[in-house]
Amino acid sequence: MKLMTFALEGRTRLGAVADDGGIVDLAAHTEQPAFGSMQSLIEAGDEALRLARSTVAGATITLDPAGVVWLSPLPQPVQMRDFLVFEEHMRVAGWRGAQLRHLWGAPPAPPEPMPIPDIWYQQPIYYKCNRFAVTGTGGTIMWPRTSKVIDYELEIACVIGKGGRDIDAADAAQHIFGYTIFNDLTARDLQFREMQGPLGPAKGKDFDGANVLGPVIVTRDELGDAPDLAMRALVNGEVWSEGRSGSMHWSWGQIIEYVSRSETLHPGEVLGSGTVGTGCGLELGRMLCDGDVVRLEIEGIGAIETTICAPHVTERTRL
């Protein structure tokens, strides 16, 4: 099932995409507290999800997708973490970043390419995102005026359905609610300066609308426990990036096991995969500029589009 959050006549609603492409307003068909929001549905568990499926199957009235405003499926997730699980991205982005960081106020790189740190192969690596900086498809992002190096990141995200602590990787699938697309927009110049810290990224990723999620959450029963899906990024209609979610070095089960170690995971948490190989401009040596439209597509989920508004960046940076 493809679940979404939308706005209609100023009201935020929980919906599902029917087989004909129309939108079923779940609360309009059945008055259930679980249909009040995506978070409520996730927290209500399997019985509420079964009721949602039967409601969609029996719906005779649907809304025109073009007649509503598509919001992030989870407008304000309870928590967001973003991982770095694609080896190609780790290798190529790390090498390019090391060569270019002096342009953005960081010390010059060593003369030899730096190897991937051993710790990356020993445990999943992540940082916590700004859950208040989430937006949905179709929006325009006002780029920070302090940044002139604009990048996208093509990711798949897992949404936690059932909470828990010290979850075994073999049991992790039952804790997955579904999957969505994640565009982790990044101000590269700010990121490289601040990460000399050395802590995780901050203002390089913390600005309004920086975390684009959507267009829907596809439930796990449709995509499986470890989906191998085609991923693609287009800029102004031109294909820039292509990859597959199946090339993750760490599985969702391993990720969930690691995160839940001595820590409780909660329903509605979002876990980003990190960027798929070649899935960002940094790897390609191409940055974005004012007016660019970024479209991210993932097989079986759909597509999200974002327009960049950066009047102070009128030419695309070439690296």
C-alpha positions as CSV (number, residue, x, y, z in Angstrom):
1,M,0.0,0.0,0.0
2,K,1.2,3.5,-0.8
3,L,0.4,5.9,2.0
4,M,0.7,9.7,1.8
5,T,-0.1,12.9,3.7
6,F,-1.7,15.7,1.8
7,A,-3.4,19.1,2.3
8,L,-6.8,19.9,1.0
9,E,-8.7,23.2,1.7
10,G,-6.2,24.0,4.4
11,R,-6.5,20.7,6.3
12,T,-3.8,18.0,6.6
13,R,-5.1,14.5,5.7
14,L,-3.9,11.0,5.6
15,G,-4.4,9.3,2.3
16,A,-3.6,6.2,0.2
17,V,-3.0,5.9,-3.5
18,A,-5.7,3.6,-5.1
19,D,-5.0,1.3,-8.0
20,D,-6.4,3.9,-10.5
21,G,-4.0,6.5,-9.2
22,G,-6.6,8.4,-7.3
23,I,-6.2,9.4,-3.6
24,V,-8.4,7.8,-0.9
25,D,-9.0,10.2,2.0
26,L,-8.9,7.5,4.7
27,A,-10.6,9.6,7.5
28,A,-13.4,10.6,5.1
29,H,-14.3,7.0,4.6
30,T,-14.0,5.6,8.1
31,E,-13.8,7.6,11.4
32,Q,-10.9,6.0,13.1
33,P,-8.4,7.8,15.5
34,A,-5.7,5.8,13.6
35,F,-6.5,7.7,10.4
36,G,-5.8,11.1,12.0
37,S,-2.2,11.2,10.7
38,M,0.6,9.0,9.4
39,Q,2.1,8.9,12.9
40,S,-1.2,7.8,14.4
41,L,-1.5,5.0,11.8
42,I,2.0,3.7,12.4
43,E,1.5,3.7,16.2
44,A,-1.8,1.9,15.9
45,G,-0.1,-1.2,14.5
46,D,-1.0,-4.0,12.2
47,E,-4.8,-4.0,12.8
48,A,-5.0,-0.3,11.8
49,L,-3.0,-1.1,8.7
50,R,-5.4,-3.9,7.7
51,L,-8.3,-1.5,8.2
52,A,-6.6,1.0,5.9
53,R,-6.2,-1.7,3.2
54,S,-9.8,-2.7,3.4
55,T,-10.9,1.0,3.3
56,V,-8.9,1.6,0.2
57,A,-10.2,-1.6,-1.5
58,G,-13.8,-0.5,-0.8
59,A,-13.5,3.2,-1.6
60,T,-15.7,4.4,-4.4
61,I,-14.7,8.0,-4.3
62,T,-11.1,9.2,-4.9
63,L,-9.5,12.6,-5.2
64,D,-7.5,13.9,-8.1
65,P,-3.8,13.8,-7.2
66,A,-3.3,17.1,-9.0
67,G,-6.0,18.7,-6.8
68,V,-4.2,18.3,-3.5
69,V,-0.9,19.5,-2.0
70,W,1.5,16.6,-1.5
71,L,3.2,16.9,1.9
72,S,6.0,14.9,3.4
73,P,4.4,11.5,4.4
74,L,5.7,12.2,7.9
75,P,5.7,16.0,8.1
76,Q,7.7,16.0,11.4
77,P,9.2,12.6,12.1
78,V,9.8,11.7,15.8
79,Q,13.4,11.1,14.9
80,M,15.7,11.1,11.8
81,R,19.1,9.4,11.4
82,D,21.0,9.3,8.2
83,F,23.6,6.5,7.5
84,L,26.4,6.1,5.1
85,V,26.1,2.5,3.8
86,F,27.1,2.7,0.1
87,E,30.7,1.9,-0.4
88,E,31.1,3.6,-3.8
89,H,29.7,6.9,-2.4
90,M,32.0,6.6,0.6
91,R,35.1,6.1,-1.6
92,V,34.4,8.6,-4.4
93,A,32.8,11.4,-2.4
94,G,35.5,11.1,0.2
95,W,38.3,11.4,-2.5
96,R,36.6,14.3,-4.3
97,G,35.9,16.1,-1.1
98,A,39.5,15.7,0.1
99,Q,40.8,17.3,-3.1
100,L,38.4,20.2,-3.1
101,R,38.0,21.1,0.6
102,H,40.6,23.8,0.4
103,L,38.3,25.7,-1.9
104,W,35.8,25.9,1.0
105,G,38.0,27.0,3.8
106,A,39.3,23.6,5.0
107,P,43.0,22.6,5.1
108,P,44.4,21.0,2.0
109,A,44.1,17.3,1.6
110,P,47.1,14.9,2.0
111,P,48.8,14.1,-1.3
112,E,47.7,10.5,-1.3
113,P,44.0,9.4,-1.4
114,M,42.7,8.7,2.1
115,P,41.4,5.1,2.5
116,I,38.0,4.4,3.8
117,P,38.3,4.2,7.7
118,D,38.3,0.7,9.2
119,I,35.4,1.7,11.5
120,W,33.1,2.1,8.4
121,Y,33.5,-1.7,7.9
122,Q,33.0,-2.5,11.6
123,Q,29.7,-0.7,12.3
124,P,27.1,1.4,10.5
125,I,27.9,5.1,10.7
126,Y,25.2,7.8,11.1
127,Y,24.3,11.2,12.3
128,K,21.0,12.6,13.5
129,C,19.2,14.9,11.1
130,N,17.1,18.0,11.7
131,R,13.5,16.5,11.9
132,F,12.1,20.0,11.8
133,A,13.6,20.7,8.4
134,V,11.4,18.2,6.5
135,T,9.4,19.0,3.4
136,G,7.6,17.1,0.7
137,T,7.6,16.8,-3.1
138,G,6.9,19.8,-5.3
139,G,8.4,22.5,-3.1
140,T,10.9,25.2,-3.7
141,I,13.9,25.3,-1.3
142,M,15.4,28.7,-0.4
143,W,19.1,28.0,-0.4
144,P,21.1,29.5,2.5
145,R,22.7,32.8,1.4
146,T,25.9,31.8,3.1
147,S,26.4,28.9,0.7
148,K,27.3,28.8,-3.0
149,V,27.9,25.1,-3.4
150,I,24.5,23.3,-3.9
151,D,24.1,19.5,-3.9
152,Y,21.5,16.8,-3.8
153,E,21.8,13.3,-2.3
154,L,19.8,10.3,-3.7
155,E,18.7,8.0,-0.8
156,I,16.1,5.5,0.2
157,A,14.7,5.7,3.7
158,C,13.2,3.1,6.0
159,V,10.4,4.1,8.4
160,I,10.1,2.2,11.7
161,G,6.7,0.7,12.5
162,K,7.2,-1.3,15.7
163,G,9.5,0.1,18.3
164,G,11.9,-1.9,20.4
165,R,15.3,-2.2,22.1
166,D,18.2,-4.6,21.4
167,I,16.6,-5.9,18.3
168,D,18.3,-8.8,16.6
169,A,19.0,-8.3,12.8
170,A,17.2,-11.5,12.1
171,D,14.0,-10.1,13.7
172,A,14.4,-6.5,12.4
173,A,12.0,-6.9,9.4
174,Q,9.0,-7.0,11.6
175,H,9.9,-3.5,12.9
176,I,9.9,-1.9,9.4
177,F,6.7,-0.1,8.4
178,G,7.8,0.9,4.9
179,Y,10.1,2.8,2.7
180,T,10.2,6.3,1.1
181,I,12.6,8.5,-1.0
182,F,14.9,10.9,0.7
183,N,16.7,13.9,-0.8
184,D,19.4,14.9,1.7
185,L,20.1,18.4,0.3
186,T,23.6,19.6,1.3
187,A,25.4,22.9,1.3
188,R,28.9,21.5,0.5
189,D,30.9,24.5,1.3
190,L,29.4,24.9,4.7
191,Q,29.6,21.2,5.4
192,F,33.4,21.0,4.7
193,R,34.2,24.0,6.8
194,E,32.2,22.9,9.9
195,M,33.2,19.3,9.8
196,Q,36.8,20.3,10.7
197,G,35.2,20.3,14.2
198,P,35.3,17.2,14.1
199,L,31.6,16.5,14.7
200,G,28.9,15.6,12.2
201,P,27.3,18.0,9.7
202,A,25.3,21.0,11.1
203,K,24.5,24.1,9.0
204,G,25.6,22.3,5.9
205,K,22.4,20.2,6.2
206,D,20.3,22.2,8.7
207,F,18.2,24.7,6.9
208,D,14.5,24.8,6.1
209,G,13.4,22.1,3.7
210,A,16.8,20.4,3.6
211,N,15.2,16.9,4.2
212,V,12.8,16.1,1.3
213,L,10.8,12.9,1.9
214,G,8.1,11.3,-0.2
215,P,6.0,11.1,-2.2
216,V,4.6,8.2,-0.3
217,I,5.6,5.5,2.2
218,V,5.3,2.1,0.6
219,T,4.5,-0.6,3.1
220,R,7.0,-3.4,3.7
221,D,4.7,-6.1,2.4
222,E,5.0,-4.6,-1.1
223,L,8.7,-4.1,-1.3
224,G,10.1,-6.8,1.1
225,D,12.7,-6.8,3.9
226,A,15.7,-5.9,1.7
227,P,14.4,-4.3,-1.5
228,D,16.8,-4.1,-4.5
229,L,15.3,-1.1,-6.3
230,A,16.5,1.0,-9.2
231,M,17.4,4.6,-8.1
232,R,17.8,7.6,-10.4
233,A,18.3,11.4,-10.1
234,L,17.5,13.9,-12.9
235,V,18.3,17.6,-13.0
236,N,16.1,19.6,-15.4
237,G,15.2,16.3,-17.1
238,E,18.8,15.1,-17.6
239,V,19.8,11.9,-15.9
240,W,22.7,12.6,-13.5
241,S,22.7,9.6,-11.2
242,E,21.8,5.9,-11.3
243,G,22.2,3.1,-8.8
244,R,20.5,0.4,-6.9
245,S,19.4,0.1,-3.2
246,G,20.6,-3.5,-3.2
247,S,24.2,-2.3,-3.2
248,M,24.0,-1.3,0.5
249,H,27.0,-2.6,2.4
250,W,25.0,-2.7,5.6
251,S,21.5,-4.3,5.5
252,W,18.4,-2.7,7.1
253,G,18.5,-5.6,9.6
254,Q,22.0,-4.7,10.6
255,I,21.2,-1.0,10.8
256,I,18.2,-1.6,13.0
257,E,20.2,-4.0,15.2
258,Y,23.0,-1.4,15.7
259,V,20.7,1.6,16.3
260,S,18.6,-0.3,18.9
261,R,21.6,-1.5,20.9
262,S,20.9,-0.2,24.5
263,E,18.5,2.3,22.9
264,T,14.8,2.2,22.2
265,L,13.6,2.7,18.6
266,H,10.2,4.4,18.3
267,P,7.4,4.1,15.8
268,G,7.8,6.7,13.1
269,E,11.5,7.1,13.2
270,V,13.2,7.6,9.8
271,L,16.5,5.9,8.9
272,G,18.1,7.2,5.7
273,S,20.4,4.9,3.8
274,G,22.9,7.6,2.8
275,T,23.7,8.4,-0.8
276,V,23.8,5.6,-3.4
277,G,27.0,5.4,-5.5
278,T,27.2,8.4,-8.0
279,G,24.1,9.7,-6.2
280,C,25.2,13.3,-5.6
281,G,26.8,16.1,-7.5
282,L,30.0,16.0,-5.5
283,E,30.8,12.5,-6.9
284,L,30.1,13.7,-10.4
285,G,31.9,17.1,-10.2
286,R,28.6,19.0,-10.9
287,M,26.8,21.2,-8.5
288,L,23.3,22.8,-8.8
289,C,22.3,26.4,-9.3
290,D,19.3,28.7,-9.1
291,G,16.2,27.4,-10.8
292,D,17.4,23.8,-11.1
293,V,14.7,21.1,-10.7
294,V,15.9,17.9,-9.0
295,R,13.9,14.8,-9.5
296,L,14.7,11.6,-7.5
297,E,13.1,8.4,-8.6
298,I,13.0,5.0,-6.9
299,E,11.4,1.9,-8.4
300,G,8.2,0.9,-6.7
301,I,8.0,4.1,-4.7
302,G,7.7,7.0,-7.2
303,A,9.4,10.3,-7.5
304,I,10.0,13.6,-5.6
305,E,10.8,16.9,-7.2
306,T,12.5,20.0,-5.7
307,T,13.2,23.4,-7.2
308,I,16.3,25.2,-6.0
309,C,15.9,29.0,-5.3
310,A,19.3,30.5,-5.0
311,P,19.4,33.9,-6.7
312,H,23.0,34.3,-5.5
313,V,24.2,31.2,-7.4
314,T,23.4,31.8,-11.1
315,E,26.0,29.5,-12.5
316,R,26.5,25.8,-11.9
317,T,29.8,25.0,-10.1
318,R,32.1,22.6,-11.9
319,L,34.5,20.7,-9.8
